[in-house]
Amino acid sequence: MGFAAAYAGTAPAWVDFTARVLTVPRFFYGSRSHSVHEAFEARSSAGVVEIVDNVSIAPRCPVQPGDCIEVRGQLVHDPGKPPLVHWTHHDPGHRHPDGFIRLRGRLYA
């Protein structure tokens, strides 16, 4: 399934896409994962997505508004909100495919 179809759908899907960063990252502690995350919005060809990256597992990706990024991760839908893309890092438990964020040629995974 392509990214546009996954974006328009309702089921979780693993996706690869490029996007332009819209917001500065905010940081929060995940209550379920017990890990620090960075989150920011980006505009893809299909629309706006929220990228949520676990920076307790992967290095922080130093994005700024206007940056062009490549992303691999799991897209999930939350009714009334833009889709969210998480698992943008390697999975130490080997239960999920590895994701990443690529910024200016450097891989953050």
Contact map, one row per residue, 1 for C-alpha under 8 A:
1110110000000000000000000000000000000000000000000000000000000000000000000000000000000000000000000000000000000
1111110000000010000000000000000000000000000000000000000000000000000000000000000000000000000000000000000000000
1111111000000011100000000000000000000000000001000000000000000000000000000000000000000000000000000000000000000
0111111100000000000000000000000000000000000011000000000000000000000000000000000000000000000000000000000000000
1111111110000000000000000000000000000000000000000000000000000000000000000000000000000000000000000000000000000
1111111111111010000000000000000000000000000000000000000000000000000000000010000000000000000000000000000000000
0011111111000000000000000000000000000000000001100000000000000000000000000010000000100000000000000000000000000
0001111111000000000000000000000000000000000000000000000000000000000000000000000000000000000000000000000000000
0000111111100000000000000000000000000000000000000000000000000000000000000000000000000000000000000000000000000
0000011111110000000000000000000000000000000000000000000000000000000000000001100000000000000000000000000000000
0000010011111000000000000000000000000000000000000000000000000000000000000001100000000000000000000000000000000
0000010001111100000000000000000000000000000000000000000000000000000000000111100000000000000000000000000000000
0000010000111110000000000000000000000000000000000000000000000000000000000111000000000000000000000000000000000
0000000000011111000000000000000000000000000000000000000000000000000000011110000000000000000000000000000000000
0110010000001111100000000000000000000000000000000000000000000000000000111110000000000000000000000000000000000
0010000000000111110000000000000000000000000000000000000000000000000001111000000000000000000000000000000000000
0010000000000011111000000000000000000000000100000000000000000000000001110000000000000000000000000000000000000
0000000000000001111100000000000000000000000110000000000000000000000111100000000000000000000000000000000000000
0000000000000000111110000000000000000000011110000000000000000000000111100000000000000000000000000000000000000
0000000000000000011111000000000000000000011100000000000000000000111110000000000000000000000000000000000000000
0000000000000000001111110000000000000001111000000000000000000011111110000000000000000000000000000000000000000
0000000000000000000111110000000000000001111000000000000000000001110000000000000000000000000000000000000000000
0000000000000000000011111000000000000001110000000000000000000001100000000000000000000000000000000000000000000
0000000000000000000011111100000000000001000000000000000000000011100000000000000000000000000000000000000000000
0000000000000000000000111110000000000111000000000000000000000011000000000000000000000000000000000000000000000
0000000000000000000000011111000000000111000000000000000000000000000000000000000000000000000000000000000000000
0000000000000000000000001111100000011110000000000000000000000000000000000000000000000000000000000000000000000
0000000000000000000000000111110000011100000000000000000000000000000000000000000000000000000000000000000000000
0000000000000000000000000011111001111000000000000000000000000000000000000000000000000000000000000000000000000
0000000000000000000000000001111111111000000000000000000000000000000000000000000000000000000000000000000000000
0000000000000000000000000000111111100000000000000000000000000000000000000000000000000000000000000000000000000
0000000000000000000000000000011111000000000000000000000000000000000000000000000000000000000000000000000000000
0000000000000000000000000000011111100000000000000000000000000000000000000000000000000000000000000000000000000
0000000000000000000000000000111111110000000000000000000000000000000000000000000000000000000000000000000000000
0000000000000000000000000000111011111000000000000000011100000000000000000000000000000000000000000000000000000
0000000000000000000000000011110001111100000000000000011100000000000000000000000000000000000000000000000000000
0000000000000000000000000011110000111110000000000001111100000000000000000000000000000000000000000000000000000
0000000000000000000000001111000000011111000000000001111000010000000000000000000000000000000000000000000000000
0000000000000000000000001110000000001111100000000111100000000000000000000000000000000000000000000000000000000
0000000000000000000011111100000000000111110000000111000000000000000000000000000000000000000000000000000000000
0000000000000000000011100000000000000011111000011110000000000000000000000000000000000000000000000000000000000
0000000000000000001111100000000000000001111100011110000000000000000000000000000000000000000000000000000000000
0000000000000000001111000000000000000000111111111000000000000000000000000000000000000000000000000000000000000
0000000000000000111100000000000000000000011111111000000000000000000000000000000000000000000000000000000000000
0001000000000000011000000000000000000000001111100000000000000000000000000000000000000000000000000000000000000
0011001000000000000000000000000000000000001111110000000000000000000000000000000000000000000000000000000000000
0000001000000000000000000000000000000000001111111000000000000000000000000000000000000000000000000000000000000
0000000000000000000000000000000000000000111101111100000000000000000000000000000001100000000000000000000000000
0000000000000000000000000000000000000000111100111110000000000000000000000000000001111000000000000000000000000
0000000000000000000000000000000000000011110000011111000000000000000000000000000001111000000000000000000000000
0000000000000000000000000000000000000011110000001111100000000000000000000000000000011100000000000000000000000
0000000000000000000000000000000000001111000000000111110000000000000000000000000000011111000000000000000000000
0000000000000000000000000000000000001110000000000011111001010000000000000000000000000111100000000000000000000
0000000000000000000000000000000000111100000000000001111111000000000000000000000000000011100000000000000000000
0000000000000000000000000000000000111100000000000000111111110000000000000000000000000000000000000000000000000
0000000000000000000000000000000000111000000000000000011111100000000000000000000000000000000000000000000000000
0000000000000000000000000000000000000000000000000000011111100000000000000000000000000000110100000000000000000
0000000000000000000000000000000000000000000000000000111111110000000000000000000000000000110000000000000000011
0000000000000000000000000000000000000000000000000000001111111000000000000000000000000000000000000000000000011
0000000000000000000000000000000000000100000000000000101001111100000000000000000000000000000000000000000000010
0000000000000000000000000000000000000000000000000000000000111110000000000000000000000000000000000000101000010
0000000000000000000000000000000000000000000000000000000000011111000000000000000000000000000000000000000000000
0000000000000000000010011000000000000000000000000000000000001111101000000000000000000000000000000000001000000
0000000000000000000011111000000000000000000000000000000000000111111000000000000000000000000000000000000000000
0000000000000000000111110000000000000000000000000000000000000011111000000000000000000000000000000000000000000
0000000000000000000111000000000000000000000000000000000000000001111100000000000000000000000000000000000000000
0000000000000000000110000000000000000000000000000000000000000011111110000000000000000000000000000000001000000
0000000000000000011110000000000000000000000000000000000000000000011111000000000000000000000000000000001100000
0000000000000000011110000000000000000000000000000000000000000000001111100000000000000000000000000000111100000
0000000000000001111000000000000000000000000000000000000000000000000111110000000000000000000000000001111000000
0000000000000011111000000000000000000000000000000000000000000000000011111000000000000001000000000011110000000
0000000000000111100000000000000000000000000000000000000000000000000001111100000000000001000000000111100000000
0000000000000111000000000000000000000000000000000000000000000000000000111110000000001111100000000111000000000
0000000000011110000000000000000000000000000000000000000000000000000000011111000000001111000000000010000000000
0000011000011110000000000000000000000000000000000000000000000000000000001111100000111100000000000000000000000
0000000001111000000000000000000000000000000000000000000000000000000000000111110000111100000000000000000000000
0000000001110000000000000000000000000000000000000000000000000000000000000011111011110000000000000000000000000
0000000000000000000000000000000000000000000000000000000000000000000000000001111111110000000000000000000000000
0000000000000000000000000000000000000000000000000000000000000000000000000000111111000000000000000000000000000
0000000000000000000000000000000000000000000000000000000000000000000000000000011111000000000000000000000000000
0000000000000000000000000000000000000000000000000000000000000000000000000000111111100000000000000000000000000
0000000000000000000000000000000000000000000000011100000000000000000000000000111111110000000000000000000000000
0000001000000000000000000000000000000000000000011100000000000000000000000011110011111000000000000000000000000
0000000000000000000000000000000000000000000000001111000000000000000000000011110001111100000000000000000000000
0000000000000000000000000000000000000000000000001111000000000000000000001111000000111111000000000000000000000
0000000000000000000000000000000000000000000000000011100000000000000000001111000000011111000000000000000000000
0000000000000000000000000000000000000000000000000001110000000000000000001100000000001111111000010111000000000
0000000000000000000000000000000000000000000000000001110000000000000000111100000000001111110000000111100000001
0000000000000000000000000000000000000000000000000000110011000000000000001000000000000011111000000111100000011
0000000000000000000000000000000000000000000000000000000011000000000000000000000000000011111100001111000000001
0000000000000000000000000000000000000000000000000000000000000000000000000000000000000010111111111100000000000
0000000000000000000000000000000000000000000000000000000010000000000000000000000000000000011111000000000000000
0000000000000000000000000000000000000000000000000000000000000000000000000000000000000000001111110000000000000
0000000000000000000000000000000000000000000000000000000000000000000000000000000000000000001111111000000000000
0000000000000000000000000000000000000000000000000000000000000000000000000000000000000000001011111000000000000
0000000000000000000000000000000000000000000000000000000000000000000000000000000000000010001011111100000000000
0000000000000000000000000000000000000000000000000000000000000000000000000000000000000000011001111110000000000
0000000000000000000000000000000000000000000000000000000000000000000000011000000000000011111000011111000000001
0000000000000000000000000000000000000000000000000000000000000000000000111100000000000011110000001111100000001
0000000000000000000000000000000000000000000000000000000000000000000001111000000000000011110000000111110000111
0000000000000000000000000000000000000000000000000000000000001000000011110000000000000001100000000011111000111
0000000000000000000000000000000000000000000000000000000000000000000011100000000000000000000000000001111111110
0000000000000000000000000000000000000000000000000000000000001010001111000000000000000000000000000000111111110
0000000000000000000000000000000000000000000000000000000000000000000110000000000000000000000000000000011111000
0000000000000000000000000000000000000000000000000000000000000000000000000000000000000000000000000000011111100
0000000000000000000000000000000000000000000000000000000000000000000000000000000000000000000000000000011111110
0000000000000000000000000000000000000000000000000000000000000000000000000000000000000000000000000001111011111
0000000000000000000000000000000000000000000000000000000001111000000000000000000000000000100000000001111001111
0000000000000000000000000000000000000000000000000000000001100000000000000000000000000001110000000111100000111
